[in-house]
Amino acid sequence: MRDFDEHNITDAVIASLAQTRDARLKTIMTSLVRHLHDFVRDVELSFEEWNRAIEFLTRTGQMCSDKRQEFILLSDTLGVSMLVDAINHRMPKGATETTVLGPFFVVSRPDEPLGADISRGIEGEPLLVEGSVSSPDRTPLEGATVDVWQADDDGYYDVQRPELQSSVLRARFRTDAGGRFFFKSIMPAFYPIPDDGPVGEMLGALGRHPNRPAHIHFMIAADGYETLITHIFNAESPYLDSDAVFGVKNSLIATFGKHAGAGSGRILTYHFGLKPLSRQTESYPAAREA
């Protein structure tokens, strides 16, 4: 193994993988090396550009903590998260489409009874959320867990507001015998993803904004079904056509209509269908909850 040049080094690196025992790892690394080398040749990467890339990735790792995952932001903003999601969640008719988890899910969310107000006094336009959960054939799923979390009307999640003493605008519910759930909240606002780090610098250099359209996150789980991770987007929100993480799907855009009941406010009604598990499918990896 010597005398390598731009024409033969790729085959040499791939040959070095011959003793890899894990067949799937070998397949992945072979493709990674081939595509990475082809990219370097295609753009004729300079030493200065290569060093800047190493420095960028180093700073991306240094920005990560137990409260922030800059590499997930990088994956999200390059569309990789949504591509992986799409490949792994090909949904049958009657099942709700998925989208990215996002960086603001936390395991320590309160369990609440149906009808609870998850705003806990946070100011904003009142919102009533009514939903139902079923199999693709519309069989109601009783006892499904429904995790919800959202931004406030200033575009901040509770984990971004250190002055808060407890969880706000996030909770977990269980569906009733008819597969239904409902809770009170406030209207979410659009917001920028964290852009004070390397990923924000990248977006600025590319002339891209960091904003996400207004939405509510849902993670719904039931025995025998794939865990659904999705958002419901406000049809009136800006940035539906330029979401910084490419997460918008037409089926997930809904009208947050005027509430017909007493007082002011809005109402969101949405039906969720879950995909049955099979031998080839698994629930969403628990590791992403960390």
C-alpha positions, 0 to 999 in steps of 0.5 A, a space after each residue: 500500500 504505497 504510491 497513492 494519488 488522486 486516482 487510486 487512493 479511494 480503492 486503497 481505502 476501500 480495500 482496507 475495509 475488507 476485514 470488517 466483521 460487521 457487514 452493515 458497517 462495511 457497507 456504510 463505510 465503503 459508501 461513505 469513503 467513495 462519496 466523500 472522496 468523490 466530493 473532494 475530487 469534484 470541488 477540488 478542495 483546497 487545504 484552506 477549505 479543508 482546515 476550515 471544515 475541520 475547525 467548523 466541525 470541532 466548534 460544532 462538537 464543542 457547542 454540544 452539551 446536555 442542553 444543546 445538540 449542535 450536531 442535530 441542528 447541523 443535520 436538521 439544517 442540511 436536510 439529513 434529519 428529514 431524509 433519514 426520517 423519510 426513509 425510515 417512516 414510509 407510512 401506509 394510507 391512514 397513518 399520519 406523516 412524521 417529521 423531525 423530533 427537534 432539539 427541545 424534547 425532554 424526558 421530564 415532562 408532567 403527566 396531566 389529566 385530559 383538559 389540563 391547561 399546559 400554559 400554566 399562566 403564560 400569557 398568549 391567545 388561548 388555544 383549545 387542542 382536540 385530537 384523536 388517535 387510531 389505527 389506519 383503519 380508524 379503530 380508536 386507540 385507548 390509553 395511547 400516550 400523547 406527548 406535546 410540547 411547543 413554543 410560547 407566543 414569543 417563540 421560546 420553549 420552557 427550557 430556553 427560559 431559566 427563570 421558569 421554575 417548572 415545565 410549561 407548554 409541555 405535558 403527557 396525556 393518555 387517550 380515553 376509551 374513544 381514542 380522544 384527548 384534549 387540553 388547553 394551551 396558547 397559540 405558538 409563535 414561529 421562532 428561530 432555531 438556536 443560531 448563535 453557534 457554528 450552524 447559525 454562522 453557516 446559515 448566515 454565510 449561505 444567506 438562509 434564515 434560521 426560522 421555523 413556522 409555528 407548530 405544536 410537537 406531538 409524540 404518540 405511542 401505543 402498544 403494537 404501533 410505531 411511535 409517531 413523532 410529528 408537528 402540526 403547523 399553523 396554516 397562517 404562519 410565515 416560513 411554511 415554505 422555507 422551514 430552516 429544517 425542511 420539516 413541513 408537509 402539506 398533511 401536517 398543516 392545519 387551521 387553528 380556527 376561531 373558537 365558537 364557544 364563549 370568550 376569545 381564542 382558537 381551536 385546533 382539531 386533528 386526527 392522528 393515525 398510527 402505523 402498526 408494528 411489523 417484524 421489519 419495523 421498530 419504535 422510534 429509538 429511545 436514545 433520541 429522547 436524551 
